[in-house]
């Protein structure tokens, strides 16, 4: 396992529709590992490695490359940049953040709202609800200077270093670069596969599972395995029954989420494989939210699907946190399934 590769993937920018820097890293890492790589019209990267079984099935692994972010909507006459969200944001997670604006060159900036400092807040100020639409970026330049570099539609990403914290790793875009990392590492570790394997690195998941729908239709798999993160709510103030998963308790096997019910036979197959290989796992039942599996399941005549998830704290923030051992368990399980 390579912390340096995970760090590179998570720190690289790539909101929905602008995944090109992630795609370039994936292509580099897959050289000599798969038989063929292509990029479809939507931007999904589809890698293929033939199976060694006499009658191989067609198995698709899906890991989305995009992260939540923003695009530039407007630059006012004072040089403040107004934003349009791309993906699901809680405005409380967006306050007082460092960001990067990817125009003709990359501009550093700070993102906040027009909230007054506590020194001058009134009681009504303290009661005011935060809204994503109130966010703006201060890049420390005049409107004239910014407009030479930035135009509406340019990508904005959070700026955060990925760091080790004890046995954990924290940074931005663990959702879903940890899955991109897992798929790359599983292909390397397995070396070969029983079934015809399509490793698909999808686009635009955060805005509606779009890349998974088109690539799933094109691949037309017999089985699809979506790789994603899931909520680990094992933090103060949340009862055990509502924690979804816990860090350090193993890879997550999704029973159901807001987009899909995993195929029962596939779920039991992964449970048995984890038991045989002594890989720690936990069940994941997520009331809301979804993964690429929800889109792939519905293509053509329907596809048997399951989601393999990585427990993650503080999802959709700049300090998302994973456990290194859970990540290793996910790679062990996937590579074992590939080998058959």
C-alpha positions in Angstrom: 0.0 0.0 0.0 1.2 3.5 -0.9 0.4 6.5 1.2 2.0 8.7 -1.4 -0.4 7.5 -4.2 -3.4 8.1 -2.0 -2.1 11.5 -1.0 -1.6 12.4 -4.7 -5.1 11.2 -5.6 -6.9 13.0 -2.8 -5.1 16.3 -3.1 -5.6 16.5 -6.9 -8.6 18.6 -8.1 -11.5 17.0 -9.9 -15.1 18.1 -9.5 -17.9 16.5 -11.7 -17.1 17.2 -15.3 -13.5 18.1 -14.6 -11.9 14.7 -13.7 -9.1 14.9 -16.1 -6.2 15.2 -13.6 -7.5 12.1 -11.7 -7.9 10.2 -15.0 -4.3 11.0 -15.9 -3.0 9.5 -12.6 -5.1 6.4 -13.1 -3.8 5.9 -16.7 -0.3 6.2 -15.4 -0.8 3.7 -12.6 -2.5 1.1 -14.9 0.3 0.9 -17.5 1.3 -2.7 -17.8 -1.4 -3.9 -15.4 -4.3 -4.2 -17.8 -4.7 -5.2 -21.4 -6.5 -2.1 -22.7 -7.6 1.4 -21.5 -10.1 3.7 -23.2 -12.0 6.8 -22.4 -15.6 7.1 -23.5 -17.4 10.2 -24.7 -18.5 11.2 -21.2 -15.0 10.9 -19.7 -15.2 7.5 -17.9 -12.0 5.6 -18.0 -12.6 1.9 -18.8 -9.7 -0.5 -18.2 -10.0 -4.2 -19.4 -8.2 -7.3 -18.3 -9.4 -10.7 -19.7 -10.4 -13.5 -17.4 -8.7 -16.9 -17.1 -11.8 -19.0 -16.5 -13.0 -21.2 -19.3 -16.3 -19.4 -19.4 -15.6 -16.0 -17.7 -18.4 -13.7 -16.5 -18.3 -10.0 -17.3 -17.6 -8.2 -14.0 -17.5 -4.4 -13.8 -15.9 -2.6 -10.9 -16.9 1.1 -10.6 -15.1 3.8 -8.7 -16.1 7.5 -9.3 -13.3 10.0 -9.7 -15.1 13.2 -8.9 -15.3 15.2 -5.7 -17.8 17.8 -4.5 -16.8 21.4 -5.3 -18.0 24.6 -6.9 -17.8 26.5 -10.2 -17.4 30.2 -10.5 -20.8 31.9 -11.1 -20.0 35.6 -10.9 -17.2 38.0 -10.1 -18.4 41.2 -8.5 -16.9 44.7 -8.8 -15.0 44.3 -5.5 -13.3 41.1 -6.7 -15.3 38.7 -4.7 -16.1 35.4 -6.5 -19.6 34.0 -6.1 -20.2 30.3 -6.5 -22.5 27.6 -7.8 -22.3 24.3 -5.9 -21.5 21.1 -7.7 -22.5 18.2 -5.5 -24.0 18.1 -2.0 -22.7 20.7 0.5 -23.6 21.5 4.1 -22.8 25.2 4.4 -21.5 24.6 7.9 -18.7 22.6 6.4 -17.8 25.3 3.9 -17.1 28.2 6.3 -13.6 29.5 6.7 -11.9 27.2 4.2 -8.9 27.6 2.0 -9.8 27.0 -1.7 -8.2 27.0 -5.1 -9.8 28.6 -8.2 -8.6 26.8 -11.4 -8.6 29.5 -14.1 -5.9 30.3 -16.6 -3.7 29.8 -13.5 -4.5 28.5 -10.0 -5.5 31.2 -7.5 -5.5 30.5 -3.8 -8.3 32.1 -1.9 -10.4 31.8 1.3 -14.1 30.9 1.3 -16.6 32.3 3.8 -20.0 34.1 4.0 -20.9 37.6 5.0 -21.3 36.4 8.6 -20.2 39.2 11.0 -17.4 38.5 13.5 -18.7 37.6 17.0 -17.6 41.0 18.3 -20.3 42.8 16.4 -23.0 40.2 16.0 -26.6 41.0 17.1 -29.0 38.3 18.4 -30.6 38.2 15.0 -27.2 37.7 13.3 -26.6 34.7 15.5 -30.0 33.2 14.5 -29.5 33.6 10.8 -29.4 30.3 8.9 -26.4 29.7 6.7 -26.9 29.0 2.9 -24.5 27.7 0.3 -25.7 30.6 -2.0 -24.2 33.1 0.5 -20.6 31.7 0.1 -18.0 33.8 -1.7 -14.2 33.6 -2.3 -11.7 36.3 -1.4 -8.6 35.8 -3.6 -6.9 39.0 -2.4 -7.0 40.6 -5.8 -9.0 43.4 -7.5 -11.9 42.5 -9.8 -9.8 43.6 -12.8 -6.9 41.3 -11.9 -9.2 38.3 -11.2 -11.2 38.7 -14.4 -7.9 38.4 -16.4 -7.5 34.9 -14.9 -10.9 33.6 -13.9 -14.1 33.2 -15.9 -17.6 31.9 -15.0 -17.5 28.1 -15.2 -14.0 27.7 -13.8 -13.5 24.9 -11.2 -13.2 25.6 -7.5 -11.9 23.0 -5.1 -11.1 22.8 -1.4 -7.4 23.1 -0.5 -6.3 20.7 2.1 -3.2 18.5 2.7 -3.8 14.8 3.2 -2.1 13.8 6.5 -1.7 10.8 8.8 -3.4 11.2 12.2 -2.6 8.3 14.4 -3.8 5.1 12.6 -6.1 7.3 10.4 -5.7 9.4 7.3 -7.6 12.7 6.9 -8.0 15.1 4.0 -10.4 16.2 1.3 -12.0 13.9 -1.3 -11.5 10.6 0.5 -15.0 10.3 -1.1 -14.2 8.8 -3.5 -10.4 8.8 -4.2 -10.0 6.0 -1.7 -12.1 3.8 -4.0 -10.0 4.9 -7.0 -7.0 3.9 -5.0 -8.5 0.6 -3.9 -9.4 -0.4 -7.5 -5.9 0.5 -8.7 -4.2 -1.4 -5.9 -6.5 -4.4 -6.2 -5.7 -4.8 -9.9 -2.0 -4.7 -9.0 -2.3 -7.1 -6.1 -4.5 -9.7 -7.9 -2.2 -9.8 -10.9 -4.8 -11.8 -12.9 -8.5 -12.4 -12.7 -10.9 -15.3 -13.1 -13.5 -13.2 -14.9 -13.4 -10.6 -17.7 -12.7 -7.6 -15.6 -13.8 -4.0 -16.5 -12.3 -1.5 -14.1 -14.3 1.7 -14.7 -13.3 5.0 -13.2 -16.5 7.0 -13.5 -17.4 10.7 -13.8 -20.1 12.9 -12.3 -21.3 10.6 -9.5 -21.8 13.5 -7.1 -24.4 15.1 -9.4 -26.5 12.0 -10.1 -24.5 8.8 -10.9 -24.3 9.9 -14.5 -21.0 8.3 -15.6 -22.0 5.0 -14.1 -25.2 4.9 -16.1 -23.6 5.4 -19.4 -20.6 3.2 -18.8 -22.8 0.5 -17.3 -24.9 0.5 -20.5 -21.7 0.3 -22.6 -20.0 -2.5 -20.6 -23.3 -4.5 -20.1 -21.8 -6.5 -17.2 -23.2 -9.7 -15.7 -22.2 -8.4 -12.2 -21.2 -4.9 -11.1 -19.4 -3.9 -7.9 -19.5 -0.3 -6.9 -16.6 1.0 -4.7 -17.4 4.0 -2.5 -17.2 5.4 1.0 -20.0 5.2 3.6 -20.8 7.1 6.8 -18.9 6.3 10.0 -20.9 8.1 12.6 -19.0 6.6 15.6 -18.4 10.1 17.1 -19.8 11.8 20.2 -23.5 12.6 20.2 -24.6 9.7 18.0 -26.2 6.5 19.4 -24.7 3.1 18.5 -27.8 2.1 16.5 -27.4 5.2 14.2 -23.6 4.9 13.6 -23.9 3.1 10.2 -20.3 1.9 10.4 -17.3 2.4 12.7 -13.7 3.2 11.9 -11.3 0.3 12.4 -14.0 -2.4 12.2 -13.3 -3.4 8.6 -14.6 -2.9 5.1 -18.3 -2.2 4.6 -20.6 -4.6 2.8 -23.6 -2.6 1.7 -27.0 -4.3 2.4 -28.9 -1.3 1.0 -28.8 2.4 0.7 -31.0 5.1 -0.8 -30.3 4.1 -4.4 -30.0 0.3 -4.3 -30.6 -3.0 -2.5 -27.5 -5.2 -3.0 -28.1 -8.6 -4.7 -28.5 -11.0 -1.8 -26.4 -13.8 -3.4 -23.6 -11.4 -4.0 -23.7 -10.2 -0.5 -23.5 -13.7 0.9 -20.7 -14.5 -1.5 -18.6 -11.6 -0.2 -19.4 -12.4 3.4 -18.2 -16.0 2.8 -15.0 -14.8 1.0 -14.2 -12.4 3.9 -14.7 -15.1 6.4 -12.5 -17.5 4.4 -9.7 -15.0 4.0 -10.1 -13.7 7.6 -10.9 -10.2 6.4 -12.7 -8.0 8.9 -16.0 -6.6 7.6 -19.2 -4.8 8.8 -22.6 -4.4 7.3 -23.7 -1.1 5.9 -27.3 0.0 5.8 -27.6 3.7 4.8 -31.1 5.3 4.8 -30.1 8.0 2.3 -27.5 8.6 -0.4 -26.4 6.2 -3.1 -23.5 4.9 -5.2 -22.8 4.0 -8.8 -24.5 0.7 -8.1 -27.9 2.4 -8.1 -27.4 3.5 -11.7 -25.7 0.4 -13.1 -28.4 -1.9 -11.7 -31.0 -0.3 -13.9 -29.2 -0.5 -17.3 -30.5 -2.7 -20.1 -32.3 -5.7 -18.6 -30.8 -5.1 -15.2 -27.6 -6.1 -13.5 -26.7 -7.9 -10.2 -24.9 -5.3 -8.1 -23.3 -4.7 -4.7 -21.5 -1.8 -3.1 -18.2 -2.4 -1.2 -17.7 0.7 1.0 -15.0 2.3 3.2 -16.2 3.7 6.5 -15.4 7.4 6.5 -15.9 10.1 9.2 -16.9 13.7 8.3 -18.0 12.9 4.7 -18.4 15.9 2.4 -16.0 18.0 4.3 -12.3 18.9 4.0 -11.3 16.7 6.9 -12.8 13.3 5.8 -11.1 10.6 7.9 -10.5 6.9 7.1 -8.8 4.0 8.9 -5.7 2.6 7.1 -6.5 -0.9 8.2 -10.1 -0.7 6.8 -8.6 0.5 3.5 -6.3 -2.5 3.5 -9.2 -4.8 4.2 -11.1 -3.4 1.3 -8.2 -4.1 -1.1 -7.6 -7.6 0.3 -11.3 -8.4 -0.3 -11.5 -7.0 -3.8 -8.2 -8.6 -5.0 -9.3 -12.0 -3.6 -12.6 -11.7 -5.4 -10.8 -10.8 -8.6 -8.6 -13.9 -8.3 -11.6 -16.1 -7.7 
